[in-house]
């Protein structure tokens, strides 16, 4: 079998025309590796080896294309290549090549990911850890990079979160607000002991001003439908749901 024509295409590929009118597409490193030139003869067995080598190259270039848009994990690249139908053997070779060439770099990925989460989100260390574990990294490796961030950084993030929530939750009692803050911060991945310490050290708005506002709000809402004891019950139920002490004299707060 003989090559009759070689046509350069885009994306590191060449179209190869054979003497039996077969048309094949090979990557440039396949052309170079087998020294494929016009007029060159090769056997059916040699062609099989060339196609196999090119298939390996195909997985590599597909992975490179996938890595162009942003940093990817080894797990993500493996999943991508599996979905494209490549064998485990070819995927393993491709991954090793990408690691050697620094296209897959655990240290770079983890440090960049943590920096983005610390600077651009409200997430705490435990949440960041969980997300990186899901991406295929080991806990010990993640911890070694998370430990580079001082306790003061997480403390500052907690304090900023609390200040923001105090402004947006101006209708809750201190008791309910503190409970909500603790729950939210722990769900965001912060250490419960640190959260408890900071949350209880903050000066919160006095309940009286909020209580007056909420009682009058409830009064305007329920007085249209209820009277006397029934109205009082509705208002006190409303206060209880907001975390206030419902054992108050409602009339003392009505404007």
Helices and strands as residue ranges (DSSP letters): E 3-8, E 13-18, E 23-27, H 28-33, H 44-68, H 74-83, H 88-100, H 106-120, H 125-134, H 139-146, H 151-168, H 174-187, H 192-199, H 207-222, H 228-241, G 250-252
